[in-house]
Amino acid sequence: MSKDKTNWAGRLGRWTRLHLLRALRENASPGRTALGLALGAFIGIVPSFMVGAPLAFFLAGRLGWNRAAAVAGSVLSMNPLTAPFLYSLSAWLGFEITGRHVTVEVEGLINNLREYAFPFLVGNAVVALAIAVVLGLIMFFLVRQKGPRGMRAMVKSQQRVRPIRRATARVEESAEVRQTP
């Protein structure tokens, strides 16, 4: 087997790292950064079944928006701390919008999933759109006020961490080797 075929994992890792670094170094306008964050927040809140961040990264790249902001929006909007609150709000709002008032029981939820799914998705779309607009506007005004360089400085920590340099081991030549006639 050739060397390239056996090291596919290393090449995939380098390719992923390259594209992540490119995304982090994007110098996008305030509008594109805000749109990326809003897209990520929307995709993160809508049930996307563990593909929200990669999907936001891909779509933001295709649309020319800030990819790093899209991934950040996806992760910040839906995480283990906010998921129960946002999904409960989505279900309640969906039932209010559609006018369906159903008592929810565990056995009834499983058997009548179709009856519960539509109101939940309607409420989820409204909640996702509202949060995406709010986060997008906040990001737009922050980036516009601070500028892209100011935002990077705000995100970075005050102390820079220097990489650890490896000590180069010198092999001492023995006295016998040095004495060549």
CORQUIGI-V202287 format. One record per residue. N is the residue number from 1. RES is the residue in one letter. PHI is phi as a letter, one per 40 degrees, with the letter a starting at -180 (NA if undefined). D_FIRST is the distance of its C-alpha to the first C-alpha in Angstrom with 1 decimal. Layout:
N;RES;PHI;D_FIRST, N;RES;PHI;D_FIRST
This chain:
1;M;NA;0.0, 2;S;c;3.8, 3;K;c;6.6, 4;D;c;8.5, 5;K;c;6.9, 6;T;c;7.2, 7;N;b;10.6, 8;W;c;12.2, 9;A;c;15.1, 10;G;c;16.0, 11;R;c;16.1, 12;L;c;18.2, 13;G;c;20.4, 14;R;c;21.1, 15;W;c;21.8, 16;T;c;24.2, 17;R;c;25.9, 18;L;c;26.4, 19;H;c;28.1, 20;L;c;30.1, 21;L;c;31.4, 22;R;c;32.3, 23;A;c;34.2, 24;L;c;36.0, 25;R;c;37.0, 26;E;c;38.4, 27;N;b;42.0, 28;A;c;43.4, 29;S;c;47.1, 30;P;d;49.1, 31;G;c;49.1, 32;R;c;45.4, 33;T;c;44.9, 34;A;c;47.5, 35;L;c;46.0, 36;G;c;42.6, 37;L;c;44.2, 38;A;c;46.3, 39;L;c;43.4, 40;G;c;41.4, 41;A;c;44.5, 42;F;c;45.2, 43;I;c;41.7, 44;G;c;41.7, 45;I;c;45.0, 46;V;c;44.4, 47;P;c;42.5, 48;S;b;38.9, 49;F;f;37.3, 50;M;g;35.0, 51;V;b;33.7, 52;G;c;36.7, 53;A;c;35.2, 54;P;c;32.0, 55;L;c;34.2, 56;A;c;36.8, 57;F;c;34.3, 58;F;c;32.9, 59;L;c;36.5, 60;A;c;38.0, 61;G;c;35.3, 62;R;c;36.0, 63;L;c;39.8, 64;G;g;39.7, 65;W;c;41.0, 66;N;c;40.1, 67;R;c;36.9, 68;A;c;37.5, 69;A;c;41.0, 70;A;c;39.7, 71;V;c;37.5, 72;A;c;40.3, 73;G;c;42.7, 74;S;c;40.6, 75;V;c;40.2, 76;L;c;43.8, 77;S;c;45.4, 78;M;b;43.8, 79;N;a;43.1, 80;P;d;44.3, 81;L;c;47.7, 82;T;c;48.5, 83;A;d;47.0, 84;P;c;49.8, 85;F;c;52.5, 86;L;c;50.9, 87;Y;c;50.2, 88;S;c;53.7, 89;L;c;55.2, 90;S;c;53.3, 91;A;c;54.5, 92;W;c;58.1, 93;L;c;58.2, 94;G;c;56.7, 95;F;c;59.4, 96;E;c;62.1, 97;I;c;61.0, 98;T;c;60.7, 99;G;g;63.9, 100;R;c;62.4, 101;H;b;63.6, 102;V;b;62.0, 103;T;c;62.3, 104;V;c;58.8, 105;E;b;58.3, 106;V;c;55.0, 107;E;c;55.6, 108;G;c;56.8, 109;L;c;53.9, 110;I;c;51.4, 111;N;c;53.6, 112;N;b;54.6, 113;L;c;51.3, 114;R;c;52.0, 115;E;c;55.4, 116;Y;c;54.0, 117;A;c;50.9, 118;F;c;52.7, 119;P;c;55.1, 120;F;c;52.3, 121;L;c;50.2, 122;V;c;53.3, 123;G;c;54.1, 124;N;c;50.5, 125;A;c;50.4, 126;V;c;53.7, 127;V;c;52.7, 128;A;c;49.3, 129;L;c;51.1, 130;A;c;53.8, 131;I;c;51.6, 132;A;c;49.3, 133;V;c;52.4, 134;V;c;53.8, 135;L;c;50.6, 136;G;c;50.0, 137;L;c;53.6, 138;I;c;53.4, 139;M;c;50.2, 140;F;d;51.7, 141;F;c;54.8, 142;L;c;53.0, 143;V;c;50.7, 144;R;c;53.6, 145;Q;c;55.8, 146;K;c;53.3, 147;G;g;51.1, 148;P;c;47.3, 149;R;c;47.5, 150;G;c;50.1, 151;M;c;47.9, 152;R;c;45.0, 153;A;c;47.5, 154;M;c;48.8, 155;V;c;45.5, 156;K;c;44.5, 157;S;c;46.0, 158;Q;c;48.7, 159;Q;b;46.8, 160;R;c;43.6, 161;V;c;41.1, 162;R;c;39.7, 163;P;c;36.2, 164;I;c;36.1, 165;R;c;35.4, 166;R;c;33.4, 167;A;c;35.4, 168;T;c;33.8, 169;A;c;34.1, 170;R;c;35.8, 171;V;c;35.5, 172;E;c;39.0, 173;E;c;39.2, 174;S;c;41.4, 175;A;c;44.7, 176;E;c;43.8, 177;V;c;40.9, 178;R;c;43.0, 179;Q;c;45.7, 180;T;b;44.4, 181;P;c;47.2
